[in-house]
Amino acid sequence: MVDVKTELMARKNARQERSRTRREAAIPNTVMVEPTKDEYRKTLRHMPSGVGFKETGGARWPMDTFTQRRIREGAVKLIEEAQGQQQRAQHPRQPEAQQQPAPQQAPQQPVGPKPEQPKS
C-alpha cells in the first residue's frame, strides 16, 4: 500500500514540475519603452496587449515584432533590456551539460575488407 502511495506522489510531483516549466517558458520577454514624442504618449498602445503609456515615464511591452517595428521607426525608445530573459536565466530548462554542443567526431572509415589492388 505504501509503494502505491509513493508512486502516486511521484507522479503528482512530476506533473507539477512539468506544469511549472511550461509556465516559466510562457513568460514573454518584456522591455521598458518610452515614447519619443508626447503625441505618441497619448495615442500609441501596444496592439496585441493594449498596454499604453502613463502621463510620465515608460511602459513595459512584450518584445515582439510590433515593439521592434516601433523602435525601428523611432516612435519609441528602449529604456530597459528584456526582463523575461533574466528570469529564464535564473531557471534554465536544461542542465548545463546538455546545453553545450557535442564534441565533433572524426569521420569513420568504412568497415569491411580492403579492396583488392591489381597486381603489376
Phi, psi and omega in degrees: 000322181293321180298320179295316181296319179296319180294320178295320178295321178296319178296316180298316179296320178295319179295318178295322179295317178297319179296317179296320179297319178296318179297318179294324180291335182277356179292117180284151172288124180243150179230155176266123180238157180225138180290149180275338178229153179294330179294328176291325180300322183281327189250333188278129175228151174290118190298306183294324184262338180080011181284125178251191181255146173280180182297328177225157177086190182252191178222153179264114180245151172294143179276084179240189183296325178299312181295316179299321179294318180294326177293315179297321180290337182092010178286327177229157175237150183280127178259317186225141181291175185301132181268325182297328178294323179294320179293321179293327179294331178286332181234074180293146181283325184247149174297155184300328181298327181278339182283335182283142180293151180290146179294148179289136177258148178290146178299141183274145176281146177298142181264139178138181181291150179287142178294143181288140177259141181295142178277141179260000000 
